[in-house]
Amino acid sequence: MTAEPLTWNYACSLAGGQRLTFRFEKELGEWAERFAWITGLERTRECTPPVCFVRREPEGGFGRRGTGDGWVGYALPWVRLRWHSRSGVMICGLLDQKQDTDLGASIRLNRKGHEKRIREFIQMDGVLHSIFLYVLQSGGLPLHSALVSLDGAGYLIAGRGNAGKTTCTRRVPEPWQPWCDDLALVVESGANGYQAHALPTWSDYILERECREQRKISRHLPIRAIFFLEQSTVDEAISISPGVAAAALYRSAADKYNPVCNNIRDPAVAAILRRRVFLNAWSLATRVPAFALRATLDGKFWEEMATVAPRER
C-alpha cells in the first residue's frame, strides 16, 4: 500500500468476538492517538485480519481499479473509503482541503476559521464507516440512537435530530446510566442476541462542548428493548409491530449508510448495500421488542421504559 512502515496498530474489539484492526501509516501517529483516545481503541502489536489501512490520500488517489477486481469505492467528506469484497481489506484515504472542496460541514455550523479542526473530526467519523461496513456483513447496524442502561441491560432510544435523545440521557436518574446520546452500534452476537456499543458524539468535539468524553467502543450491553422517541404531553410506552420497527430502524441506520450509497457509481452495488441494511433492520426488529416512547420534559419516562421492557431475554 505504501513504502513507509505502518506501525500504529489499534484493535477494535466488538461483541461476539468480532475484531477489526486499524493500521495507520507512520506520519499519522498523533492523529491516530487522538482518534484512539476518543473511541477507546487499544494499541496492539498484532495486525490480524480483517484490517483497515488508514493513510493520507496520495495525489491521484490509488489509481484506476478494474471492474472485476473486487474493490468498491465510497466517497465521504474528506475521506475516500475502499473495501475489497473478497478479502475484507479496507483502505481509508484522508484528503486535505485542497483535494476536497466539500466545506459544507463547517459552513453549516458557522465555524469558519476552524475548518482544519472540524475536518479532522469529520474524517474520524468517516473512518468509523469502515466499522459500519464490517458489522453490516454479520447483521450489525449503526443507529441514530441514545443508549442507556439499567441493571446491566441496554435500552436504545432512537430518534431524529433534535428529538430529545440528549435530554433523555441527561435526565435519567440512578441507577440508570447514560452511555451515549447520539450514535450507537448494534452488533449481532449469536446466542447472546444483540449487543450495543456506544459511539462518539462528534458534534460535541466540533462545537467544543464541555461534555466531550471518551467512548470505549469495546464496552457493550445486551439490548433489552428499543424505544422510538416522540415528544408528548404524557409519558407512555406503546408496543409497535416488527414491521413498523423495521422501517424505523432502517431510516435510523440510513443516516449513516446513505452518504455511502449515494456516492457509489454502480447502482447495483448501492442496491445490494441498502438491501443488507434493511434485512439487518428486519432481523433486529423481529428479535428485540420495540416501543413508541412518548416523553414529556418533566415526567418520568424511564419508569414507562422499565415497566414495558421484558425482564429477561
N, C-alpha and C positions, 0 to 999 in steps of 0.2 A: 504493500500500500504506500509506503514511504521509505526513504533511505534513512531517516532518523530513527533511533531506537525508541520504542514505545514502552515506557517504564512506569507509567502511572496507571495501575490497575485497581479498580474498585468493584466490589461484588454487590449486586442487588439480589438479595435472597427473599423469596416470596413464599407464601403458604403452599403446602403440598409439595415441598422440596424443589420448587422451580427456582432457577437461578440464571441471571444474565450478568455477564462480565462487561464492564465498561473499560476500555483501554484507550487512554489519552496519549497523544503524542507529547514528546518531552516539553515543547515550548508552551503547552497548555497547563503546566504544573500548578500555577496559582489559580487559574480558572477552575481547574479540576478540584482543587482543595475547597474552594468556595461552594461549588456545586455539591460536593460530597458532604460538606457540613450541613447545608440546607436540607438535603434529602436524607441524611443519616447513613450514607453508604460507607462501607468499611474498606480500608485499604487491604489489598491481598497480593501475595506473591504469585498466586496461581492465575492462569488465564485459560480457564476451561470453557469450551463452547457451550452454548452459543455466545458469541462475542459481538459487541457493538464498538467499532473503532470510531473515535472522535478526534477530529483534526481540523485545521484550518482548510477551507476550500481553496485549492490552488487556482491560479488563473486558467480559465478554460475548462474548469471542472475536472472530472475523472475521465474525460474522453467520451467518445460515442459508444454506446452499448448496442449490440445487435439485438434483434427482436427475439431471438431464440436462446439467449444466454442465461435466462433465469433472473435477471436483475429487474427490479421495479423501482422507479424513482418517484419521490414525493417532494414537492416544493412547499416549504413553510417559510414564514417571515424570518429571514436571516439564517435559515438552515436548509440544507439540501440533504434529505434522508434517502438512502438506497438500501433495499432489502433484497437478499438473494433467496428466492422462493424455495430452492432445493437444499441449500446448506444452512439457511437461517442466519448467515452472517449479515450484519448491518453496518453501514458507514454513515456517520453524521458529519457533514461538512459545514463548518461555521463560516459565514460570509461577513465581510466587513461592510461598512456603509457605502463604499464606492461600488461594490459589486451588487448591491441590492438597494433599489430605490424605495422599498416599502418602509416609509417612516410613519405610516398611518397610526401605529400604536401610540407613539409619543405625541403626535399631533392631537389625536383624540383625547389624550389625557392632559393636554395643555401643559406639558412638561418640557417645553423647548429649552435647550441648553443642557438637558440631561440625557440626550439620545444615546450616548455610549453606555451609560449605566443601565438604561431601560433596555437597550438592545441585548445586553448580557443576560438579563433575566428572561427575556423573551426567547433567547437562544436556549437557555436552560430548560424552559418549558418545551421547546422543540425537541431537545434531546430526550426528554421523557416520553415522547411519542414512540421511541424505539421500544420502550417497555409496553406501551399500549398495543403495538403491533405484535409483540411477543406473546402477551397473555391472550390476545384475541384468538390465537390458534388453539388454545386449550380451554376456551369457554369464558375467559375473563373480559371485563369491561371497565373503563374509567367512567365514573358518573359525576355529573354536576350535582354534588350532594354533600351535606354535612354528615359527620359521623360522631355519635355519642355512645357511651357505654353505661351499662348498669349490671352489676354483679358478674362482670366478665363476659357479657354478651353485647354485641354491637347492634345499633339501630341506625339505619340510614334515613336522613331527612332530605329528600330530593326536592328541587325547586328551581325555577328560572332565576335569572339575576334579579336582585332586589326583592325577592320573595320573602326574605326574612330568615334565611338559614343562619347567618351570623348572629342575629339577635337571639335565635333559639339556643345556639350553643353557649352564648353568654348568660342566658337566663336559667339553664338547668341547674338545680341545686345538688349538693352532695346527698347521697352517694353517687349520683350521676357524674360522669366525667366527659368533658368535651375532647375530641381527638382532632377534628379539623372542621372548617366551616365552609369549604367551597368545592373541594375535589377529593373523591375517594376512589381507590382502585379495588374492584371486586375480582376475586380470583376463585376459580373452581378447584376444590382440593379433594375430589373423590368422595370417600366415605365420610369425610368431615364436612361435607356440604360446601357452602360458600364462606369465604373469609374476606374481610375488608381491611385495606391498608390506607392510612392517612397520607395525603399528598400536600405539598406546599400551597399556600395561597399567594400566588405571585404578585397580586395587586398590593399586598402588604409591603413587599420589597420595593416595587415600583414607586409607590406613594410614600415610602419611608415611614410607615406606621410603627408605633411602639410595640404592637402586638406580634411583631416578627418573631418566629421561634423555629427551632429545628423540628422537622418531621422525620422520624426514623422509619423509613419505608418498611424495613424488615418486621416491625411490630404489626400484629394483625389480631383481629377479633372475629369470632364466628357471628355471622349475621342472623339475627333472630327475626327481624321484620324490616320492611321498607315502608316509609311514610312519604306521601307526596303532599307537600306543604301548600296550604291555602290560607290567606288572611281572612279572618272571620270575626263575627261578634260573639261567637260561642266557641267553647273548646270541646271538640269531639273528634273521635277517630272512627271512620266508617270503612268497613271491608269493601274492597273492589275486586273485580274478577281478574283472572290471569291475563285475559285478552287486553283489558284496559291497562293493566300494569305493564304488560309487554310493550304496548305502544308508547307509554310514558317513559319507560326505561330506554327504549330506542331513541326517543327525542333527547333524553338526557345525555346518552353516550354520543349522539351525533354532534354535540357541541365540540367534541374533540376530533372525531373522525371526518366530519365534513370538510374542514380545511385540507385534509389529506386527499380525500376523494375528489374534491373539486379541481385539484392540480394534477391528477393522473391523466395522461394523454390518451390511454386506451380505455374507452368506456366499458369494455367487458371486464377489465381488471377492477375498475371502480365498482361495478355492479356486484362482483364477487365479494368485495370487501364489505359493502353495505349489507349484502345478504348474510354474511357471517355475523355482523353486528346485530342484526335482527334475530337470528337464530339463538345467539347467546342471551339476548334480552328475553326471548321467549322461554328459554330453559330456566333462567333465573326467576322469572315471574311464576312459573309452574311449581317451583320448589321452595320458594320463600313467601310467606304471607305478605300481602300488600294492603295498605290502607290510605284513604284520603285523610290527611290531618288538618283539621280546621282549628286554627290557633288565634288567640287574641293577644293583645300587647301586655295584658296584666293578669291573665289567667294561668292555670297550672296545666298546660297542655301535656307535660310529661306524665302526669297521672293518667291521662287518657291513653297514652302510649303503653304504659306499663299494664293497664287493665286489659287491653285487647291482644297484646302480643303473647304468643304461646310461651309457657314457662320452660319447656324443653324442646329441643329439636327432634 
